C-alpha cells in the first residue's frame, strides 16, 4: 500500500501520487483511535410499489399516444446508520436525507485471493467476497423489508465521522445483497461483492442451421467459436461441407499465418468478403478475415488446423489481461463491465502475449481463474466494486508493520506450512490440437511434428540444494497461455522466487486496522514466537473485517 491506498483500490487513471491535500477520510485513517460512523444505502425491489413509466411504452403495450404507463414494482431506497445522521442541504449527491439509527453491525466482509491451498502453494480459484450487516428491528418498523426482493440488489456502505458532510464520507463497500434473514429482533442482509456478475456463461452466438455461414442442421444451436490473441494449431469448425468453408472466430480477425492439412501447409491465395462465391484453386485456401472464415480449394485428407491472430474488433489484443477485458466488455451480455468497473491499469500488467480459443460455453469466472492463476496472479473485486488484478511476487517492502500493539487477544495462529518447491516447471505456448504420427502426413515437416506432438512447451528450474536441505521439498508445474519463451522464462523465475523456499500461512487478528490493508498488501509481522522476533514480510492473501468489533483478521502468506 502506498500512502493510504490499498493495492487495487485506486481507479485506473486517478492520480495516486499527490498527497498534498489528503481527504478527510484519509486523515481519519491516520488516527488509529478514530471513531467511525457508518451510513448504509439499500436498494431492494418492492413488488408492491406502484410506478409510472414515462415516455413511449413498448409497441402494443398501451394505447397509441399514451405516454404515462402505470406498472407494478420498483426499487425502494432505505437510508440507515449505526448512530443516526442527516445530510445537509448542501450535500449535492444526497441533500436533506435522514439515515435512521437502525444498524447494529454495519459491516463484515471476508475476501480472499484464492479459494484454497495445496501442498505446494495456492490452488486454483479466486474466492468471492461475502459479508453481512445487521439491522435492529425489535419494534417491527422494518418488517416490510422481508416482503421485498433482495438477491442481487445494490448495497452501498459509507464511513466517516459524525461531523463529515455526506460528500466527505468514503464508500467502503459497493456490492449486492445475497439474500436476507429475518427474525423478531433483527434483519440480516447478507452481502456479496460484484463477482456474481462473472458467475455466468460467456455468450456465444449460436449457429442457426439455415445454411451459408450459419451452418446446416447438424450445427444448429451449437456455439460459434471465439478466437483471441496468438493461437497455434486450433481446429476450425466446418460450417459448409459442400464449399469447404470453416470458421475459427465469430467476427473479424487480425491474420491467419498458417493453414495445415494433417500437418502439411496449404498455400494462401486471397482474402475476400464474398467467400461463398470465391473458390480458391485446388491446393490453396482463401480467407474472409472480416468473418473469421477460411475456404479450401480441395477436400482435406485429415484434420485441418490453423495458426492465427484472433479477434480484432476495434483493435487487436494479444496480452492475456487485455483478452480477458475484451471478453468482459463484449461477451457477457447485459452484464458487460463498463470502463469504470474495471481497473484497466491492473489488467495491463497481465501482459504476456497469449491466445484463447473457445468452442464451448464457459463460465467467465472459471475462465479467469484458469487463465490468471497459473501465472501466480489473481483477480478480485475491491471493496468499491472495481474489478482488479495483480501479480504475486516475493515480498520485499512492507507497507505496515504489525506488532503486539496491533494484535488483539486472539494472538497469532500458524495455519499451515508449505514445503519448498525444488523443481518448478512452466508449460507455455499451448497448441489447440495435439497430433501424433498417425494424425500427420508423412511429408509433415519435422518442426511441425515437434510443435504439435505435445500440448505445451516446457521450461524447468531445478534447485537440488533445496531438495538436499529439505526432504519434504516438492515439484510443481504451472500451465500458462504465454506464447513467447522469453515471457514464459520471466514467469518461471518469479514462481521460483515465490515457491523455492518454505512458506508459512498465519492468521492474525488485529485492532484498529479497518480499511487500511487490501489483498496483495505487504506487511511486516513482528511477534515474540514462531521465529518472528526480528520480523518477517508477508503478503495479505485474505482478510475478514468486522466494523462492530473494529477488528481485522488477516491471512498472511510468506
Beta strands, then each sheet from edge to edge (+ up, - down):
strand 1: 37-42
strand 2: 45-54
strand 3: 68-75
strand 4: 78-81
strand 5: 85-86
strand 6: 98-101
strand 7: 103-112
strand 8: 117-118
strand 9: 121-122
strand 10: 130-136
strand 11: 154-160
strand 12: 170-182
strand 13: 186-192
strand 14: 226-234
strand 15: 237-240
strand 16: 245-247
strand 17: 253-261
strand 18: 264-265
strand 19: 267-271
strand 20: 284-288
strand 21: 293-296
strand 22: 304-311
strand 23: 355-358
strand 24: 377-381
strand 25: 387-391
strand 26: 400-402
strand 27: 407-418
strand 28: 421-428
strand 29: 457-462
strand 30: 474-479
strand 31: 503-511
strand 32: 522-525
strand 33: 536-546
strand 34: 551-557
sheet 1: 5+ 6- 4- 1+ 11- 12+ 13- 10+ 7- 33+ 32- 26-
sheet 2: 5+ 6- 4- 1+ 11- 12+ 13- 10+ 7- 33+ 34- 31+ 27-
sheet 3: 2+ 3-
sheet 4: 8+ 9-
sheet 5: 18+ 17- 22+ 14- 23+
sheet 6: 15+ 16- 21+ 20- 19-
sheet 7: 24+ 25-
sheet 8: 29+ 28- 30-
end
